[in-house]
Amino acid sequence: MYDVQHSQDVIGISTPRRDIMVLADSGNRDSAKPFWYTRVLGIFHFNTIYVGPGMANYQPHRLEFLWVQWFHNMDTIATGWQAQKLDCVRFPSIFEDSSFGFLDPSEVLRGCHIVPAFVKGKLYLDNKGLSHCTQDSSDWVEYYVNR
């Protein structure tokens, strides 16, 4: 049961609690699904000073962002509450342009629980992945979204 009295989730990039959900953007990706799921790879901020037209002052402004690896939807059949089936997702190849991205933390709806589809097996049987940054050596072929 999700405790609705809490107004925040704790996301840790070195813990299993690093998967999040955001609202789907109908102008991008798979608009048939209401949510997109992603794994947080890094949490960053930088201080910047805007010096273009309309500049107010030379005070730095803090900008925060998340570096994420997107899950892609695997379902060709209806899923969700009406179909009584869990969404099935996988990581695309790290060489695809749509594999990684940046998010404003304000776009995050909440943390989510992504469960490996154990029956499909591990992505790398030798437990050696392609990227140290994504920690993909322990990835599974597919996952279920446990909303």
Buried (B, 14 or more C-beta within 10 A) or exposed (E): EEEEEEEEEEBEBEEEBBBBBBEBEEEEBEEEBEBBBBBBBEBEEEEEEEEEEEEEEEEEEEEEBBBBBBBBBBBEEEBBEEEEEBBBBBBBEBEEEEBBEEBEEEEBEEBBEBEBBEEBEBBBEEEEBBEEEBBBBEBBBBBBBEB
